[in-house]
């Protein structure tokens, strides 16, 4: 065995290095790979902490009545799910519509990776009214901002 972690250590050999746990000192045997890793991370036995990668991984929305023919006004329900990975955090989002209306920003708090459901309604139409439109969910934060697919619908009021 060699005594210096900075020596060139052949792969089949190992080195003894001091290990301190509390007030107790001991010697630990390391392979060349472990020493190279130990030296590369600044002579510490624990890897440097990684930044959390909290982010939205899913943003879906659908409409309960994609095609409607009947008496109006009609109330359409849009429901969906936002899913995140990478830990805990807050997601800010907004409903956007084909008529250029947008709802106030809303937030949902995640205490861990997972998904949460949402829903909103849109009431529209008068007798004789015809309209094809859509609603989507725009993620505002965390970055990057992006929009779900559009939940398309067509109504024909009698």
N, C-alpha and C positions, 0 to 999 in steps of 0.2 A: 504494500500500500504506500501511497505517497502522502505527504503532509500538507501540501499546498493546493487549494482549489484552483489556483491560477496556472498550475503546471499543466503541461499537455498530458492528458490521461488517455491511454489507449482504451478503446471501447470495452475490452474484456476485464479491465481493472476497475478499482473503486478507490475512493478517498474518504478519510475520516475528517469530519468537520465538527466544531463545537456546536452544540445545540443547547439553548437556554430555555427552560420552561419554569417561569416563576423564579425562585431563588436556586433552583436545581440546575447544575451544569452536567452535561454528559456529551459523549461523542456519538455521532451518527454516521453511518456508512452511506456514501452517495456514489452513484455511477457517474460516468463522464457526462451523460446526457443530463442528469439531474443537476450536476454542478454547472454546466453551461446554462441551463435554465435559471438556476439560482443566481448566477452572476449577471445574466441578461436582465433580470427584473430588479436589479439593484441590491443584491445580496439580502433578499428577504425570503422568508419561507412561504409567504402568502402572495398570490397574484394581485396585481394592482386592481382596484375596483373598476368595473366597467360601468359606463353611463347607462342609465335606463333607456330602453328603446320603446317607451310607451307610445302606442299609435293605433289608429283605427285600421282594422284589417278587413272589415266588412261593413257595408252600408247599403241596405236593400229596402225597397218600398214597393207596395202593391196596392191596387184599388179593389174594393169589394165588388164593384159593378163596372167592368170594363166597357160593357155595352148596355145602355138603358133606353127603353122605349116605354113611355107611360106618362102618368100625370105628374105635374111639376108644381112646386119645386121638388127636387130630389136631393137627398143628402148622401153624398159619397163618402165612404170611410177609407182613408189611406193608412195602412199600417206597415210596420217594418221592424228592422232590427239593426242595431249598431253593435259591432263586436270589436274588442281591443285585445292587444297582446302587449307584453313587456312590462306588466306591473300595474300599479294604481295610477289614476289620474282623472282629469275632468275633460269631457268632450263637449264642445260648444257646436251647436248645429242650428239650422234654420230651414223651414219649409219654403220652397219656391214653387211658383205656379206659372202656367202658360199665359195667364192674363197679366203677368208682370207684378202681381201682388206677392209680397213676401211677409211672412210672419216674423214677430220679434225673435231674436236669438234665444235659444233654450240651452240649458246645460244638463248633463247627466254625469254623476260621479261613479267611478268604478273603483272599488276597493281592491280589486285583483283582476287579472285577465278574465275575459268572459264576454257575455252579450247581454243587452237590455233591449226590450221591445218599446215601441212608441206607436202612437196613433193620433190622427187628427181628422177632422171632417170638413167638407166643403159643400155648402148648400147652394144650389143654383137652378135657374130655369123658370120659365113662365109658359103658359099654353102657346104652342106653335114655335117655341125656341128650339134651335138645334145648335149643338156645340161639340167640337172635338178639342180636347185639351189634355193636359198632363199635370202632375205634381211630382216633385223630387225633393230630396233632402240634401242640403249642402253642408258639408262638414267645414266649420270655420277654424277650429283648433282641436287638437294639436296639428301643426303643419304636416304634410301639405294639405291645403284646402282642396276639396274635390266634391263632386256631385254624384249622387246615386243615379242609377238608370231611371228613366222617366216611367212613371206609372200612367200609361195612356188610357183615355176613356172617350166614349162618344155617347152623347145623350140626344134623344129626340122626344120632345115633350108634346103630348096630345092636348 
